């Protein structure tokens, strides 16, 4: 593939994008895309295509989405040729883990077993999410509650409780309502535990005195089960009757039976002594964090006997959920039992062979600096870890100069304690394995690499750069690298020599345009070499030269103060001409030419050039954005100063920033009609003006259209 022609319309927010990438001189291309421009949408579109899905516009689904990716001969790329390298993809799916098994025959059978198990497990998790109202981390929560490594073992070891005929203790309750860290803390409090035990003791006394219920035997839960079974088997419809202890008249309907049981339970729970003990406990549940738990407990006092042991209570909640999906849970356990032994045999055979995983992990551990090492153990039971089977993590904690402690843990425990950057490094490891598969296949592949550098510190960021360099050196790989980190963009461009294949993405009215990265190669050099002929470049130099003087002479230097006056509205700028600026520039840059604009007003020319910038639609022109930002701020400062002077002259002394000026302004004019516009100026322009030649990302990200609109409105102040 020498070229890639792409065309996207109405794909995840991209209304239109057409671009041809050339891989004739380099095997990679890099795109800098400010947040919200196209990066994620571009990657999602390619990811959909690679998986056989039709891209769509999620905001406007009625719009027709089209996608095209063809080579130089107009031939569409095969879906198998595309891989989206996404550092937010936090798990390996079954088709990835299956290739741990080197032997093809073993792999084929292994795939079949895993596919069956994964489908049943997905059904169980979906049902549990609906019952518990938990949207994420549900499996981790279950495993933590039962102290097991997998949901399979949680279900297997509690199967008897799930399958018995007792009714669920908990129904129609969100998990976070009845159990969360605040609830656990409340239940473990010594005083609360005493009140709970007092309640339970009295409750059990009342059970002993009950006509129907008995402590440790027939309780209200058993009663509900009996009623349910009699109803399901049409006991009363066959004209059978039931005589309960203490009752003179036999019962001839399920409704009557339920009423008697409910009355007895209500009598017990409403016992005056029992309610006083509940009130003692209730006084401790006034905390706002326990509001939902308290409301549930008030109407479900029957769960009180389960609260004395927090761990058992937590497990009981999940068992109640399991009971409500008994069929699905039982099926998953039976499926697990049926395939576990065979998977173990396959894994035992596979672990005798050196796998690609070992090679990937060695490379990862050498390259990335993270507080953990990746170990492969436990190949004999691949289904114990859902997301990343066969991996354990050695977390290292250095103490002092030389002593180092380490602790093995599962992936879930590790993830909960890692920083965002460390988590992303782990996700990159998972993608690295897929890259190794592609490499081994020999298939010509296009890699879409989506923002790998985000959240990384510099040492790991450069490890990413080196890894990407290794990738595009492979004979069968081409890569499109997407990022919103300009420093990473520039590093990738230079390190991988992609100067001819680097682009800036920006929105041009309705379309996304990828512009050649020609404007950022060395704009400072262009401005300092040509400011004599182009007055706009002389204006753009003001903040950069001021930075140079700040670093070399300090902020009290007269030249620094001169350039500061050129950036702010004051009486000094009213009379300031370019003569003094040019004298400074010529001295600094060792030049002698005298421009024709020498005696023009700095203030007037800033406004004139900014007005001319309003007719441009060039998102890559830093100069125009900078001039507009300077002009906008001066307009705002002029407006505020005009209202504050001369009455508040003394208060304006020693105000050095627009933020300080605005603070003083709203003290006296808090209801000013233009306050929202002034706040918009503060939000958009200060970071654009105070920048140096190394960090100018705010200007790149800022839309030229937004700055033009703000400038036009600021002129009306």
C-alpha positions, 0 to 999 in steps of 0.5 A: 500500500503506497497511498491510503485515500480516506473519506468519512461523512457523518461518522461520530461527529465528523461531518466530512473528511477526505484525505490521502495519506502517502506512504511512499517516503515514510511508513507513518503519518502523524496527525495533531488534532485538538480535543473535539476535532476528529481524533477519537471519531477517526479511530472509532470509524476505522475500528468499526470498519475493522470489526465489520460494523457500519460507522454511524453518527450517534448525535444524528443517527438519521444522517447517512454515514459513509466510509471509504478507505482504499489504496492507490489502485482504488481497492478497499482495504481488507478489514483484517488489515486494520488494527486500532491501537487504543490505550483505553482498551482495557482488556483482551477479548477471547480471540486474543488470549486464545493465541497463548496456545501455540499449537494450532489444534489446541488453539482451535479447541480452546477457542470453542470452549472459551467462546461458550463460556464467554457468552454465558458469562456475558449473559449473567453479568448483563442480568446482574447489572440490571438487578444491582444497578451497577454500571461498571466493576461489577465482577470485581465487586463480586470477587471482592465480596466472596474473596475469590479470583473469578465470578466462576468460583463465586458462583460455584462455591455458592451454588447450593445456596443459589439453588435452594428454594428459599426466597431472596432476602433482598429484592428490588434494591440497588447495590450501592443503596444497601451496601457501600463504604459508608454502610460498611463503616456504619455496620462495623461501628462498635456502638451500632453493632451492639444496637444491631445485636440487641435488636436481633436478640429481641427479634429471636425472642419474638420468633420463639414466642411466635405461633408460626415462626421459630428461631433457627427453623421456620422463619418468614423466608421459609413461609414465603417459599412454602406459599410460593410452592403451593401456589405454583403447584396449584395446591389450593385449586385442587381443594386441599386445605392447610391447617397451621399451628394455633389456627382453628380454621383450615386455610383454603387459599394462597391469599389467606395464607400470605395474609396470615404470614404477613400479619404475624411478621408485622406483629413481630416487627411492630413489637414496641420493645423491638421498635425501641431498639430499632429507634436506638439504631435509627438515631445513628443513621441520620448521616446524609451518606446513609439516607438511602440505606436508612429509607430501605431499612425502615421498610425492610426491617426483616433484613436486620438479623443479617446485619451483624456480620458485614461480610456475610451481609454483603455476600447475602446481597449478591446471593439474593441477586444470583437467586433471581437469575438462578437459571443463568447462574446455574447454566454458567456454573455447569458450563464452567465445570464442563470445560474447566478440566479440558481447558486445564489440559490444553493449558498444561500442554501450552505452558510447556512451550515458549509463547509470544507472551513471554517475548512481549512481556520482556520487551515491556518490562525493559522499556516501560518504567512502572512500579510493577512487573508482569509475570506469567503463571497459572496457565493451567486455568486460563478462565480464572482471570476474566480480562487478562488470563495467565498474568500476575502482577508483582507490585514493587515498593522501594524502601530507602536506598536499596531495600525493595518489597514486592507483593503479588496481586491480581489485575483487578487489585493492581488497577485500583491502585495505579495512576492513570498513566500506569494503567495506560501502560498496562493497556498498551501491553495488551495491545502490544500482544496483538501487534506481535500477532500481526507481525507474525502473520506477515499481513500488510497492516494499517495501524491507527494509533490513538493518543498513546502518550496521554497521561504519561510522564516523560520517561514513559512517553519516550518509551512510547516514541521508541516503540512506535518507531519499532512498529513502523520499521516492520516491513508489513506495517503502515501507521497513522498516529493521532494525538492531541499532545503537541509536544508528543506530536513534535517529538514523533515528527522529529524522531521518526522523520515524518516532517513530510507526513505530519498534519494539523487537523482543524475544522473548516466550516463543515469539513475537517481538513488535515493541513501539512505541518509547514507552519510550525516548523520554525515560525519564530525564525520566520518572524525574526527574519522578516519583521522589517517587511511584515508589520504583522510579524513585528507585532507577533514578536512582542510576547516572544521577545519579551519572554527572551528578555525575561529569561536573560535580564529579568522583569525589571529590565526597561526593555521588558517593561517596554514590551509589556506596555505594548501588550496592555492598554495604558497611556504609554501605548497611546504614544508608542511607535514601532521605532522603539520596538524595531530598535530593540529587535535590531539590537537583539537580532543583529540587524540594521534594516529600517522598515517603512512603518517605523513611526506608525502607532503600535496601538493603531497598527495592532487594531488594523492588522487584527481587523485584516485577520478577520478575513482569514480562515487559516487555522494553522496561522499562529501569527493571526491568532496571536495578533487577534488575542493581543488586540482583544485584550487591549480592547477589553483593558481600554474599556475597563480603564475608561470606566475606572478613570479618573475616579479610581486612579489610585486603585489602578496603581501596580495592577500588572495583569488583565486579571487584576484589572478585571478584579478591580473593575467588578468591585465597582461595576459588578452589574456592567452589561459587558461583564460576560464578554469581559469574562470571555476575554479573560478565559480565551486570551491570557494563555494565548499571549503569555507563551514561549517558543516551546509551549504554544499549544493553546494557540493551536487549539483555539479556533480562528473563528472563535477569536475573530468573533470575539475580536469583533465583539470586543471592538464594540466595547 
